[in-house]
Amino acid sequence: MPSESSPFLNSLVRYMQVRHYSKRTIDTYVYWIKHFIIFHKKLHPSEMHDTEVEQFLTHLAADRSVAISTQKIALNALAFLYNKFLQKNLGDISQFRRTKKQPKLPTILTRQEVSSLFSHLEGIPLLMASLMYGSGLRRIEAVRLRVKDLNFDHLQLQVWNGKGFKHRLVTLPPELVPRLKLQIDRIKYYLKEDLLNEQFIGVWMPDALGKKYPKASCSLGWQYLFSSTKLSFEPGTRNLRRHHVDESNINRNIREAGRRAKIQKHVTCHTLRHSFMKYFPVFNPLGQPLAVQI
């Protein structure tokens, strides 16, 4: 997050906060916009436009050899800067040099490696890892799950605004149902305690739904399935809420579990999603494979 010595970046952050951009998006956009400014010797963005954007994007491809996805993220950040924040729409910037770096091959764990990995996890990290593997969830999709998104009768999970802002239904491994019900009981306890706090205004809700259902933010169904253990103020406001767990922590837990399991592969949350796609549909976190390889 920018310091107080950068009024421009601070105003950019505030602009995104009041429009409820996620912390992850804010941090990413600020990172690339800051580097865009530094690349052009700290010239103010209002004094630059299409040509400077193309130069920076070409620099990322030619000098830094970034991945295709990284160059696209930088482009999105700069498009936001000009089209939204500065309201100086970018014109045709199609002439920048595009990254041709080959994408990395996905890392896939064997069933034995997954079993070993899970044996070094417990509690919430184990349950979240089990969902990423058993349901093919991305890390951010797992941390953003709400209680209402679980359908135990049909063994389904609802994923809202996933990659590309698309919604989808995914399978819910039946072996996880008892643990998930215990987790919901934990959320019920948190909510009961939170409602006794006069400052608590409920969980964050999308703007339109928050206005349509003003009481929903204090209902069980809308609480995050993996809520933080502490209340905190919403960034840039004095709104006291219970947010979801920090997504970076789960990745740290999985990397550490992979190290302790002595798995000679780069193990991350996304590794579990790739492994799910290889061994669809499910795998019992306790160690018993439940599906044949396809």
PAKOL-593519 format. One line per field, with one value per residue (C-alpha): x, y, z; chain. Coordinates in steps of 0.25 Angstrom, whole numbers, plus 5000, padded with zeros to 4 digits. Layout:
px	[X|...]
py	[Y|...]
pz	[Z|...]
pagu	[A|...]
REM end
This chain:
px	[5000|5006|5011|5006|5017|5010|4997|4994|4994|4987|4976|4976|4974|4963|4956|4956|4952|4940|4936|4938|4950|4956|4969|4976|4971|4975|4989|4991|4987|4995|5007|5007|5003|5014|5024|5018|5021|5035|5038|5035|5044|5032|5025|5011|5001|4992|5004|5005|4996|4995|5010|5015|5006|5011|5025|5024|5016|5027|5038|5031|5032|5045|5053|5046|5041|5029|5018|5006|4997|5006|5006|4991|4989|4998|4990|4977|4983|4987|4974|4967|4976|4973|4958|4953|4961|4967|4955|4965|4961|4972|4972|4978|4990|4991|5005|5012|5021|5014|5020|5023|5028|5023|5013|5018|5014|5004|5010|5001|5002|5000|4989|5000|5006|4993|4990|5004|5002|4988|4995|5003|4991|4980|4968|4963|4976|4972|4958|4961|4971|4961|4951|4962|4965|4952|4944|4954|4953|4963|4969|4961|4948|4950|4953|4941|4931|4918|4910|4898|4907|4907|4896|4897|4885|4891|4905|4908|4916|4912|4924|4920|4929|4940|4951|4945|4934|4926|4917|4918|4913|4924|4923|4924|4931|4922|4933|4935|4920|4922|4934|4927|4915|4924|4930|4917|4914|4927|4922|4908|4916|4924|4911|4904|4916|4917|4902|4905|4915|4908|4919|4917|4909|4910|4918|4921|4911|4911|4905|4892|4889|4892|4882|4871|4873|4878|4877|4884|4898|4895|4889|4896|4895|4903|4914|4928|4930|4944|4943|4954|4955|4955|4946|4953|4950|4947|4959|4957|4944|4940|4931|4933|4932|4937|4944|4949|4962|4975|4977|4992|4992|4986|4996|5007|5001|5001|5015|5020|5012|5018|5032|5030|5024|5037|5029|5040|5030|5026|5013|5003|4988|4987|4994|4982|4973|4982|4982|4967|4966|4975|4968|4953|4944|4948|4959|4956|4965|4967|4975|4965|4964|4950|4951|4959|4969|4963]
py	[5000|5014|5023|5037|5043|5038|5047|5042|5027|5029|5036|5024|5015|5023|5023|5008|5006|5014|5006|4993|4987|4976|4978|4968|4976|4989|4984|4979|4991|5000|4992|4993|5007|5011|5003|5010|5024|5020|5015|5028|5035|5039|5047|5049|5040|5052|5056|5043|5035|5024|5025|5023|5012|5004|5007|5002|4989|4987|4988|4977|4968|4972|4975|4967|4955|4955|4944|4947|4947|4957|4967|4966|4969|4982|4986|4984|4993|5004|5003|5005|5017|5025|5020|5020|5028|5039|5038|5040|5028|5021|5020|5009|5003|4991|4993|4989|4977|4965|4955|4942|4934|4920|4918|4908|4894|4891|4884|4871|4863|4848|4843|4838|4852|4858|4848|4852|4867|4866|4858|4870|4880|4881|4890|4901|4899|4884|4887|4898|4890|4878|4887|4892|4878|4872|4883|4889|4903|4914|4919|4933|4925|4916|4928|4936|4924|4928|4919|4920|4915|4900|4891|4878|4872|4872|4872|4885|4898|4911|4919|4934|4943|4933|4936|4945|4948|4935|4927|4912|4900|4890|4876|4875|4863|4856|4852|4867|4869|4866|4875|4886|4885|4887|4899|4905|4903|4911|4922|4922|4924|4936|4942|4941|4948|4959|4963|4966|4977|4990|4994|4982|4985|4971|4964|4972|4971|4974|4988|4984|4973|4981|4991|4981|4972|4981|4971|4960|4964|4960|4946|4933|4930|4942|4940|4935|4920|4923|4935|4942|4939|4954|4966|4977|4991|4991|4998|5013|5013|5011|4999|4988|4974|4960|4958|4945|4938|4944|4936|4937|4929|4917|4917|4918|4906|4898|4901|4898|4885|4881|4884|4875|4864|4865|4866|4870|4879|4893|4892|4903|4904|4904|4891|4885|4890|4885|4871|4871|4873|4861|4852|4857|4856|4854|4849|4846|4855|4843|4836|4827|4830|4830|4832|4825|4834|4839]
pz	[5000|4996|5007|5011|5002|4990|4989|4975|4979|4992|4984|4974|4986|4992|4979|4978|4993|4992|4980|4988|4979|4986|4994|4984|4972|4979|4982|4968|4961|4970|4968|4953|4952|4962|4953|4941|4947|4951|4937|4932|4942|4951|4941|4945|4938|4934|4925|4918|4910|4899|4894|4909|4912|4899|4903|4917|4912|4902|4913|4921|4909|4903|4916|4927|4919|4928|4925|4916|4928|4935|4923|4922|4937|4935|4923|4931|4942|4932|4925|4939|4942|4929|4926|4940|4949|4940|4931|4919|4910|4904|4889|4880|4888|4879|4875|4887|4887|4893|4901|4894|4906|4907|4918|4929|4929|4941|4953|4956|4969|4970|4979|4988|4988|4991|5003|5008|5007|5014|5026|5029|5029|5040|5043|5034|5024|5022|5020|5010|5003|5002|4995|4985|4982|4983|4976|4967|4974|4972|4985|4984|4981|4994|5003|4997|4999|5007|5016|5006|4995|5000|4996|5004|4998|4984|4988|4980|4982|4976|4971|4969|4960|4958|4947|4937|4946|4943|4952|4952|4960|4965|4972|4987|4992|5002|5011|5014|5018|5033|5034|5027|5036|5048|5041|5039|5054|5057|5048|5056|5068|5062|5057|5071|5077|5067|5068|5082|5078|5075|5065|5056|5043|5037|5026|5014|5003|4988|4987|4979|4989|5001|4997|4993|5005|5016|5027|5020|5024|5038|5034|5035|5020|5016|5025|5020|5021|5025|5034|5040|5055|5058|5054|5047|5041|5026|5019|5018|5026|5041|5037|5047|5040|5040|5027|5021|5024|5018|5005|5006|5019|5012|5001|5012|5020|5007|5003|5017|5017|5003|5009|5022|5013|5005|4992|4981|4973|4974|4982|4983|4984|4969|4969|4976|4965|4954|4961|4963|4948|4946|4956|4955|4962|4976|4986|5000|5009|5018|5008|5000|4985|4981|4966|4954|4947|4933]
pagu	[A|A|A|A|A|A|A|A|A|A|A|A|A|A|A|A|A|A|A|A|A|A|A|A|A|A|A|A|A|A|A|A|A|A|A|A|A|A|A|A|A|A|A|A|A|A|A|A|A|A|A|A|A|A|A|A|A|A|A|A|A|A|A|A|A|A|A|A|A|A|A|A|A|A|A|A|A|A|A|A|A|A|A|A|A|A|A|A|A|A|A|A|A|A|A|A|A|A|A|A|A|A|A|A|A|A|A|A|A|A|A|A|A|A|A|A|A|A|A|A|A|A|A|A|A|A|A|A|A|A|A|A|A|A|A|A|A|A|A|A|A|A|A|A|A|A|A|A|A|A|A|A|A|A|A|A|A|A|A|A|A|A|A|A|A|A|A|A|A|A|A|A|A|A|A|A|A|A|A|A|A|A|A|A|A|A|A|A|A|A|A|A|A|A|A|A|A|A|A|A|A|A|A|A|A|A|A|A|A|A|A|A|A|A|A|A|A|A|A|A|A|A|A|A|A|A|A|A|A|A|A|A|A|A|A|A|A|A|A|A|A|A|A|A|A|A|A|A|A|A|A|A|A|A|A|A|A|A|A|A|A|A|A|A|A|A|A|A|A|A|A|A|A|A|A|A|A|A|A|A|A|A|A|A|A|A|A|A|A|A|A|A|A|A]
REM end
